[in-house]
Every structure is written in C-alpha cells, then in structure tokens.
Amino acid sequence: MADMKGAYVYSLNGENYTGAFDTREAALAAGLEHAAQEADSPTAVYVGQRVMASPETDGHSDPILARMRERAVARQEGAGPQYLRRVNDQQAAELDDAVQSVLLHWLKKHDRMPTRFNIVAISEHPVPLPHVLATDDSAELY
C-alpha cells in the first residue's frame, strides 16, 4: 500500500476518528492534547491508519470465464461444454490483472473511485492522569 499524506487519525472513544496526520506519533500527540482539554478526560487515545476503501476490482476472472462459457454454450456457437474449463491458475491470474487494470482505469476516468476510508492498524494508548507528575523517573500523586 502506498503511503498517503495525512494517513493517521485519532479517536478518544475508539469509534469516531478525526484529524489527518503524516505520522502515527503526530496523531497520538494531537490526541493526547485533545484528551487533556476534555472535561471528562478519556482513559485512552486510539490511533489508526486510514486507507481508501477497496474498489473491489480484483478476483473477477473466474466469474467472467464462467459467464463466457455459459453464453457460448447457450448460443450453441460451436463451443462445447469444455470451452474455457481448462484455464490454469497463471492464465486466470493474467486475466484478473488485465480486468483489474481496465476497471481501475474506467473508475478513475469516470470519477467513480470509492471516497470512503477504513481505519486499520488501530493502537490504543493510555492517557496519563493529569494529577500525576513525573520527577526523576518516579511519579508522585498530588
């Protein structure tokens, strides 16, 4: 997956994500700052990576070959029941790559690519308690 600017986001509840940060660390820092400003301080900040939803352009070779076979047999155009049945894995993968390329080109040309993002690789980080101060590698409660 190619890196994308603003690919990292944060959440204070694990469900609603916000922001657009270039690194996981930057998203965490912004989340911790936001958590510190909340009246009811959350216990954790969730950081995730947003990725574009899949356009589902892969894996179409088998249904295409099956449909071609069905149509040819139904039209009785000289194709017997064995037509396209002995396509090996390499040939099917080659067809799938070609179909995927055509579908992606068509989606981009007609501005039909998905616009939704999914949040993946979510990490949970505890929010430090506001009344805990670190001093010389130890913590004192006030």
C-alpha positions as CSV (number, residue, x, y, z in Angstrom):
1,M,0.0,0.0,0.0
2,A,1.4,3.4,-0.9
3,D,1.9,5.9,1.8
4,M,-0.6,8.7,1.8
5,K,-0.3,12.2,3.3
6,G,-2.5,12.6,6.4
7,A,-2.9,8.9,6.7
8,Y,-3.1,8.8,10.5
9,V,-6.1,9.7,12.7
10,Y,-7.0,9.6,16.3
11,S,-10.1,8.9,18.4
12,L,-11.0,9.5,22.1
13,N,-13.7,6.8,22.1
14,G,-12.4,4.2,19.6
15,E,-15.3,4.9,17.1
16,N,-15.1,8.4,15.9
17,Y,-11.8,9.3,14.3
18,T,-10.5,12.8,13.4
19,G,-7.5,14.6,12.0
20,A,-5.1,13.9,9.2
21,F,-1.5,13.4,10.3
22,D,1.5,12.2,8.4
23,T,2.8,10.0,11.3
24,R,1.3,7.8,14.0
25,E,3.3,9.8,16.5
26,A,1.8,13.1,15.4
27,A,-1.7,11.7,15.6
28,L,-1.0,10.4,19.1
29,A,0.4,13.8,20.3
30,A,-2.7,15.6,18.9
31,G,-5.0,13.0,20.5
32,L,-3.3,13.4,23.9
33,E,-3.5,17.1,23.7
34,H,-7.2,16.9,22.8
35,A,-7.8,14.4,25.7
36,A,-6.2,16.8,28.2
37,Q,-8.7,19.5,27.2
38,E,-11.7,17.4,27.7
39,A,-13.8,18.0,30.9
40,D,-14.4,14.2,31.3
41,S,-10.9,13.0,30.4
42,P,-10.9,9.9,28.3
43,T,-8.7,7.0,29.5
44,A,-7.2,6.2,26.1
45,V,-6.4,7.6,22.7
46,Y,-6.8,5.4,19.7
47,V,-4.6,5.9,16.7
48,G,-5.3,4.3,13.4
49,Q,-4.3,4.5,9.8
50,R,-6.9,5.5,7.3
51,V,-6.9,3.6,4.0
52,M,-9.1,4.1,0.9
53,A,-11.9,1.6,0.7
54,S,-11.2,-1.1,-1.9
55,P,-12.8,-0.5,-5.3
56,E,-13.2,-4.3,-5.5
57,T,-11.6,-4.6,-8.9
58,D,-9.8,-7.9,-8.3
59,G,-10.9,-11.5,-8.4
60,H,-13.2,-11.3,-11.4
61,S,-11.6,-13.8,-13.8
62,D,-13.5,-16.9,-12.6
63,P,-17.0,-15.3,-12.9
64,I,-16.1,-13.8,-16.3
65,L,-14.8,-17.1,-17.7
66,A,-17.9,-18.9,-16.3
67,R,-20.3,-16.4,-17.9
68,M,-18.5,-16.6,-21.2
69,R,-18.7,-20.3,-21.1
70,E,-22.5,-20.2,-20.3
71,R,-23.2,-17.8,-23.1
72,A,-21.2,-19.7,-25.7
73,V,-22.9,-23.0,-24.8
74,A,-26.4,-21.4,-24.6
75,R,-26.0,-19.8,-28.1
76,Q,-24.7,-23.1,-29.5
77,E,-22.0,-21.3,-31.4
78,G,-19.7,-24.3,-31.7
79,A,-18.4,-24.0,-28.1
80,G,-18.8,-27.3,-26.3
81,P,-19.2,-27.7,-22.5
82,Q,-15.4,-27.8,-22.1
83,Y,-14.9,-24.3,-23.5
84,L,-12.7,-22.3,-21.1
85,R,-12.7,-25.1,-18.5
86,R,-9.0,-25.8,-18.6
87,V,-7.7,-22.3,-17.8
88,N,-4.8,-22.7,-15.4
89,D,-4.1,-20.5,-12.4
90,Q,-1.5,-18.5,-14.2
91,Q,-3.8,-17.7,-17.1
92,A,-6.6,-16.8,-14.7
93,A,-4.3,-14.5,-12.8
94,E,-3.2,-12.8,-16.0
95,L,-6.8,-12.3,-17.0
96,D,-7.6,-10.9,-13.5
97,D,-4.7,-8.5,-13.7
98,A,-5.9,-7.2,-17.1
99,V,-9.5,-6.9,-15.9
100,Q,-8.4,-5.1,-12.8
101,S,-6.4,-2.6,-14.9
102,V,-9.3,-1.9,-17.1
103,L,-11.7,-1.5,-14.2
104,L,-9.4,0.9,-12.3
105,H,-8.9,3.0,-15.5
106,W,-12.7,3.2,-16.0
107,L,-13.4,4.1,-12.4
108,K,-10.8,6.8,-12.4
109,K,-11.9,8.2,-15.8
110,H,-15.5,8.5,-14.7
111,D,-14.7,9.7,-11.2
112,R,-16.2,6.5,-9.6
113,M,-13.4,5.5,-7.2
114,P,-14.5,4.9,-3.6
115,T,-14.5,8.0,-1.4
116,R,-14.9,6.2,1.9
117,F,-12.0,5.4,4.2
118,N,-11.5,2.5,6.5
119,I,-9.5,2.8,9.7
120,V,-7.0,-0.1,10.2
121,A,-3.9,-0.9,12.4
122,I,-5.6,0.7,15.4
123,S,-3.4,1.1,18.5
124,E,-4.6,2.0,22.0
125,H,-2.6,4.4,24.2
126,P,-3.4,5.2,27.8
127,V,-4.0,8.9,28.7
128,P,-1.7,10.0,31.5
129,L,-3.6,11.1,34.6
130,P,-3.5,14.9,34.8
131,H,-2.5,14.9,38.5
132,V,0.5,12.6,38.0
133,L,3.8,14.4,37.6
134,A,6.9,12.6,36.6
135,T,10.0,13.5,38.6
136,D,13.3,11.8,38.4
137,D,11.9,8.6,36.8
138,S,9.3,8.3,39.6
139,A,5.7,9.6,39.9
140,E,4.2,11.4,42.8
141,L,0.5,11.8,43.3
142,Y,-0.9,15.2,44.4
